[in-house]
Amino acid sequence: MFMTIISCYPLRGDDISIVCASLIRSIKLLISCLPFSPLSRQDLVSWKMALDKRQLPEVDRNCLFKLSGYIDIDKINTAAWPALAADLDAGDQSITALAFGFTRLFQPNKPVTKGQA
């Protein structure tokens, strides 16, 4: 596929690195979205917030704990903290409230059901 792109379009050195980076991102996304790979709670919130919000807030551990009250914050990937904070800011209409209910344990790696997704 990469050779097809190069043969169809004359690319400079910078363009080739951009194409390679894009292909690597696409492959990583494909691997992470395989149907036999369950979608975790933190992935659901991260992807949904990435689509809904253009800019996510900067959040540290203490801020997220005050906002959420989750006692398993250390298990949540730090990259998902801004998305989780933005979601919790929606209150009763947040994904976490609607799909998972009001809970003290977020269980970030727990697979979501089709109904929750």
MIGU-216494 format. One record per residue: x, y, z of N, C-alpha, C in turn; residue in one letter; residue number from 0; chain. Coordinates in Angstrom, 2 decimals, decimal comma, always signed. Layout:
N
PT/X/Y/Z/X/Y/Z/X/Y/Z/A/NUM/A
...
This chain:
117
PT/+0,82/-1,19/+0,00/+0,00/+0,00/+0,00/+0,87/+1,26/+0,00/M/0/A
PT/+1,92/+1,26/+0,81/+2,80/+2,43/+0,89/+3,47/+2,68/-0,45/F/1/A
PT/+3,89/+1,61/-1,12/+4,54/+1,77/-2,42/+3,55/+2,32/-3,45/M/2/A
PT/+2,29/+1,95/-3,34/+1,27/+2,47/-4,24/+1,13/+3,97/-4,06/T/3/A
PT/+1,14/+4,42/-2,82/+1,03/+5,86/-2,55/+2,22/+6,60/-3,15/I/4/A
PT/+3,41/+6,05/-2,97/+4,61/+6,70/-3,48/+4,59/+6,74/-5,01/I/5/A
PT/+4,17/+5,64/-5,64/+4,19/+5,61/-7,10/+3,11/+6,50/-7,71/S/6/A
PT/+2,01/+6,73/-7,02/+0,93/+7,55/-7,56/+1,18/+9,04/-7,37/C/7/A
PT/+1,83/+9,40/-6,29/+2,04/+10,80/-5,97/+3,52/+11,04/-5,71/Y/8/A
PT/+4,12/+11,98/-6,41/+5,52/+12,28/-6,12/+5,63/+12,96/-4,75/P/9/A
PT/+6,35/+12,35/-3,85/+6,45/+12,85/-2,48/+7,88/+13,29/-2,17/L/10/A
PT/+7,98/+14,34/-1,38/+9,28/+14,78/-0,88/+9,55/+14,06/+0,43/R/11/A
PT/+10,71/+14,26/+1,00/+11,10/+13,60/+2,25/+10,14/+13,90/+3,39/G/12/A
PT/+9,72/+15,17/+3,52/+8,79/+15,54/+4,59/+7,44/+14,86/+4,41/D/13/A
PT/+6,99/+14,78/+3,16/+5,70/+14,16/+2,87/+5,72/+12,67/+3,21/D/14/A
PT/+6,83/+12,01/+2,95/+6,94/+10,58/+3,24/+6,84/+10,34/+4,74/I/15/A
PT/+7,47/+11,19/+5,54/+7,39/+11,00/+6,99/+5,97/+11,24/+7,49/S/16/A
PT/+5,25/+12,18/+6,88/+3,86/+12,43/+7,27/+2,99/+11,23/+6,91/I/17/A
PT/+3,20/+10,68/+5,71/+2,44/+9,51/+5,28/+2,73/+8,32/+6,19/V/18/A
PT/+4,00/+8,13/+6,54/+4,37/+7,02/+7,44/+3,71/+7,18/+8,80/C/19/A
PT/+3,74/+8,39/+9,34/+3,12/+8,63/+10,64/+1,61/+8,38/+10,58/A/20/A
PT/+0,99/+8,78/+9,49/-0,44/+8,56/+9,32/-0,76/+7,07/+9,22/S/21/A
PT/+0,06/+6,33/+8,50/-0,15/+4,89/+8,38/+0,02/+4,20/+9,72/L/22/A
PT/+1,01/+4,61/+10,49/+1,23/+4,01/+11,80/+0,04/+4,27/+12,71/I/23/A
PT/-0,49/+5,51/+12,70/-1,68/+5,82/+13,51/-2,87/+4,97/+13,07/R/24/A
PT/-3,04/+4,80/+11,76/-4,16/+4,01/+11,25/-4,04/+2,55/+11,67/S/25/A
PT/-2,83/+2,02/+11,63/-2,62/+0,63/+12,03/-2,89/+0,46/+13,52/I/26/A
PT/-2,41/+1,40/+14,34/-2,66/+1,32/+15,78/-4,16/+1,40/+16,07/K/27/A
PT/-4,87/+2,28/+15,36/-6,31/+2,40/+15,56/-7,02/+1,12/+15,14/L/28/A
PT/-6,60/+0,54/+14,03/-7,20/-0,70/+13,56/-6,99/-1,82/+14,57/L/29/A
PT/-5,78/-1,91/+15,11/-5,50/-2,95/+16,09/-6,32/-2,75/+17,35/I/30/A
PT/-6,48/-1,50/+17,79/-7,23/-1,25/+19,02/-8,74/-1,38/+18,83/S/31/A
PT/-9,22/-1,39/+17,59/-10,67/-1,45/+17,34/-11,14/-2,80/+16,82/C/32/A
PT/-10,33/-3,81/+16,97/-10,73/-5,12/+16,49/-11,98/-5,59/+17,23/L/33/A
PT/-12,89/-6,28/+16,55/-14,15/-6,65/+17,17/-14,00/-7,58/+18,37/P/34/A
PT/-12,95/-8,36/+18,43/-12,78/-9,26/+19,56/-12,11/-8,57/+20,74/F/35/A
PT/-11,77/-7,31/+20,57/-11,17/-6,52/+21,63/-12,26/-5,68/+22,30/S/36/A
PT/-12,59/-5,96/+23,56/-13,67/-5,21/+24,21/-13,30/-3,75/+24,44/P/37/A
PT/-14,30/-2,90/+24,39/-14,12/-1,47/+24,63/-14,22/-1,22/+26,13/L/38/A
PT/-13,21/-0,58/+26,69/-13,22/-0,32/+28,13/-13,98/+0,96/+28,44/S/39/A
PT/-14,30/+1,13/+29,71/-15,02/+2,33/+30,13/-14,22/+3,60/+29,85/R/40/A
PT/-12,92/+3,56/+30,16/-12,12/+4,77/+29,94/-11,96/+5,07/+28,46/Q/41/A
PT/-11,91/+4,04/+27,61/-11,84/+4,28/+26,17/-13,14/+4,88/+25,64/D/42/A
PT/-14,27/+4,38/+26,13/-15,56/+4,92/+25,70/-15,67/+6,41/+26,02/L/43/A
PT/-15,34/+6,77/+27,25/-15,43/+8,17/+27,65/-14,43/+9,02/+26,87/V/44/A
PT/-13,21/+8,51/+26,70/-12,18/+9,27/+25,97/-12,58/+9,52/+24,53/S/45/A
PT/-13,07/+8,50/+23,85/-13,45/+8,66/+22,45/-14,66/+9,56/+22,29/W/46/A
PT/-15,64/+9,40/+23,17/-16,85/+10,22/+23,08/-16,53/+11,69/+23,33/K/47/A
PT/-15,72/+11,96/+24,33/-15,37/+13,34/+24,63/-14,48/+13,94/+23,54/M/48/A
PT/-13,63/+13,13/+22,93/-12,80/+13,62/+21,84/-13,67/+14,05/+20,65/A/49/A
PT/-14,79/+13,37/+20,46/-15,70/+13,74/+19,38/-16,58/+14,93/+19,75/L/50/A
PT/-16,99/+15,02/+21,01/-17,92/+16,06/+21,43/-17,25/+17,40/+21,75/D/51/A
PT/-16,08/+17,35/+22,34/-15,41/+18,57/+22,79/-14,18/+18,85/+21,93/K/52/A
PT/-13,98/+20,09/+21,62/-12,79/+20,46/+20,85/-11,58/+20,58/+21,75/R/53/A
PT/-11,79/+21,05/+22,97/-10,67/+21,22/+23,88/-11,05/+20,65/+25,23/Q/54/A
PT/-10,17/+19,84/+25,78/-10,41/+19,22/+27,07/-9,61/+19,95/+28,14/L/55/A
PT/-10,12/+19,98/+29,36/-9,41/+20,70/+30,43/-8,16/+19,97/+30,88/P/56/A
PT/-7,25/+20,72/+31,47/-6,08/+20,10/+32,09/-6,48/+19,69/+33,50/E/57/A
PT/-6,17/+18,45/+33,85/-6,63/+17,90/+35,11/-5,49/+17,17/+35,80/V/58/A
PT/-5,39/+17,34/+37,11/-4,44/+16,54/+37,87/-5,23/+15,57/+38,75/D/59/A
PT/-4,51/+14,74/+39,47/-5,14/+13,68/+40,26/-6,09/+14,25/+41,31/R/60/A
PT/-5,66/+15,27/+42,03/-6,49/+15,83/+43,10/-7,76/+16,47/+42,56/N/61/A
PT/-7,63/+17,16/+41,44/-8,79/+17,80/+40,82/-9,81/+16,75/+40,38/C/62/A
PT/-9,33/+15,68/+39,76/-10,24/+14,62/+39,30/-10,89/+13,92/+40,48/L/63/A
PT/-10,14/+13,72/+41,56/-10,72/+13,07/+42,73/-11,82/+13,93/+43,35/F/64/A
PT/-11,59/+15,24/+43,43/-12,61/+16,14/+43,98/-13,85/+16,17/+43,09/K/65/A
PT/-13,64/+16,11/+41,79/-14,75/+16,17/+40,84/-15,55/+14,87/+40,80/L/66/A
PT/-14,84/+13,74/+40,86/-15,51/+12,46/+40,66/-15,77/+11,68/+41,94/S/67/A
PT/-14,82/+11,73/+42,85/-14,93/+10,92/+44,06/-14,54/+9,47/+43,85/G/68/A
PT/-14,01/+9,15/+42,67/-13,61/+7,77/+42,39/-12,43/+7,38/+43,27/Y/69/A
PT/-12,52/+6,21/+43,87/-11,43/+5,76/+44,74/-10,39/+4,94/+43,97/I/70/A
PT/-10,66/+4,65/+42,71/-9,69/+3,89/+41,91/-9,06/+4,76/+40,81/D/71/A
PT/-8,80/+6,01/+41,13/-8,22/+6,95/+40,16/-6,85/+6,47/+39,67/I/72/A
PT/-6,10/+5,81/+40,54/-4,77/+5,35/+40,14/-4,82/+4,29/+39,04/D/73/A
PT/-5,95/+3,63/+38,87/-6,10/+2,63/+37,81/-6,48/+3,26/+36,47/K/74/A
PT/-6,94/+4,51/+36,50/-7,36/+5,19/+35,28/-6,13/+5,76/+34,59/I/75/A
PT/-6,05/+5,56/+33,29/-4,94/+6,08/+32,49/-4,95/+7,61/+32,57/N/76/A
PT/-3,79/+8,20/+32,81/-3,71/+9,66/+32,94/-4,14/+10,38/+31,66/T/77/A
PT/-4,01/+9,73/+30,52/-4,44/+10,34/+29,26/-5,97/+10,47/+29,20/A/78/A
PT/-6,67/+9,67/+29,98/-8,14/+9,71/+29,99/-8,69/+10,70/+31,01/A/79/A
PT/-7,85/+11,23/+31,89/-8,32/+12,15/+32,93/-9,03/+13,38/+32,38/W/80/A
PT/-8,48/+14,08/+31,37/-9,18/+15,26/+30,86/-10,56/+14,94/+30,28/P/81/A
PT/-10,66/+13,83/+29,57/-11,95/+13,44/+28,99/-12,94/+13,08/+30,09/A/82/A
PT/-12,47/+12,41/+31,10/-13,34/+12,03/+32,22/-13,83/+13,27/+32,97/L/83/A
PT/-12,94/+14,23/+33,18/-13,32/+15,47/+33,85/-14,34/+16,25/+33,03/A/84/A
PT/-14,14/+16,32/+31,72/-15,08/+17,02/+30,84/-16,44/+16,32/+30,85/A/85/A
PT/-16,43/+15,01/+30,90/-17,68/+14,25/+30,94/-18,41/+14,48/+32,27/D/86/A
PT/-17,68/+14,43/+33,35/-18,30/+14,61/+34,67/-18,86/+16,03/+34,83/L/87/A
PT/-18,31/+16,97/+34,08/-18,78/+18,35/+34,13/-20,21/+18,47/+33,60/D/88/A
PT/-20,65/+17,49/+32,82/-22,01/+17,51/+32,26/-23,07/+17,11/+33,29/A/89/A
PT/-22,65/+16,66/+34,46/-23,58/+16,33/+35,53/-24,41/+15,09/+35,24/G/90/A
PT/-25,74/+15,23/+35,37/-26,64/+14,09/+35,18/-26,69/+13,59/+33,74/D/91/A
PT/-26,26/+14,41/+32,80/-26,28/+14,02/+31,39/-24,94/+13,46/+30,92/Q/92/A
PT/-24,03/+13,22/+31,84/-22,72/+12,70/+31,46/-22,82/+11,22/+31,08/S/93/A
PT/-21,85/+10,76/+30,31/-21,81/+9,36/+29,91/-21,67/+8,48/+31,14/I/94/A
PT/-20,81/+8,88/+32,05/-20,58/+8,06/+33,24/-21,84/+7,95/+34,08/T/95/A
PT/-22,61/+9,01/+34,19/-23,85/+8,95/+34,97/-24,92/+8,14/+34,26/A/96/A
PT/-25,08/+8,36/+32,96/-26,13/+7,67/+32,21/-25,82/+6,19/+31,99/L/97/A
PT/-24,57/+5,87/+31,67/-24,23/+4,49/+31,33/-23,83/+3,65/+32,54/A/98/A
PT/-23,09/+4,25/+33,46/-22,55/+3,47/+34,57/-23,22/+3,77/+35,90/F/99/A
PT/-24,01/+4,81/+35,96/-24,66/+5,19/+37,21/-23,71/+5,97/+38,11/G/100/A
PT/-24,22/+6,36/+39,25/-23,39/+7,10/+40,21/-22,70/+6,08/+41,10/F/101/A
PT/-21,40/+6,02/+40,99/-20,63/+5,01/+41,70/-19,32/+5,60/+42,20/T/102/A
PT/-18,74/+4,96/+43,18/-17,44/+5,39/+43,70/-16,29/+4,66/+43,00/R/103/A
PT/-16,59/+3,53/+42,35/-15,58/+2,78/+41,60/-15,84/+2,96/+40,11/L/104/A
PT/-14,87/+3,51/+39,42/-15,03/+3,70/+37,97/-14,75/+2,41/+37,20/F/105/A
PT/-13,84/+1,59/+37,67/-13,44/+0,35/+37,02/-13,09/+0,61/+35,55/Q/106/A
PT/-11,98/+1,33/+35,31/-11,66/+1,81/+33,97/-11,46/+0,74/+32,91/P/107/A
PT/-11,01/-0,43/+33,29/-10,73/-1,47/+32,30/-11,88/-2,45/+32,12/N/108/A
PT/-12,97/-2,21/+32,80/-14,14/-3,08/+32,67/-14,77/-2,86/+31,29/K/109/A
PT/-15,05/-3,93/+30,56/-15,66/-3,78/+29,24/-17,08/-3,22/+29,34/P/110/A
PT/-17,44/-2,39/+28,38/-18,79/-1,85/+28,35/-19,70/-2,78/+27,56/V/111/A
PT/-20,98/-2,72/+27,86/-21,95/-3,51/+27,11/-22,40/-2,72/+25,89/T/112/A
PT/-23,13/-3,36/+25,00/-23,66/-2,66/+23,83/-24,62/-1,56/+24,26/K/113/A
PT/-25,39/-1,79/+25,29/-26,33/-0,78/+25,79/-25,62/+0,44/+26,34/G/114/A
PT/-24,50/+0,23/+27,01/-23,74/+1,35/+27,55/-23,05/+2,14/+26,45/Q/115/A
PT/-22,61/+1,45/+25,42/-21,91/+2,11/+24,32/-22,90/+2,88/+23,48/A/116/A
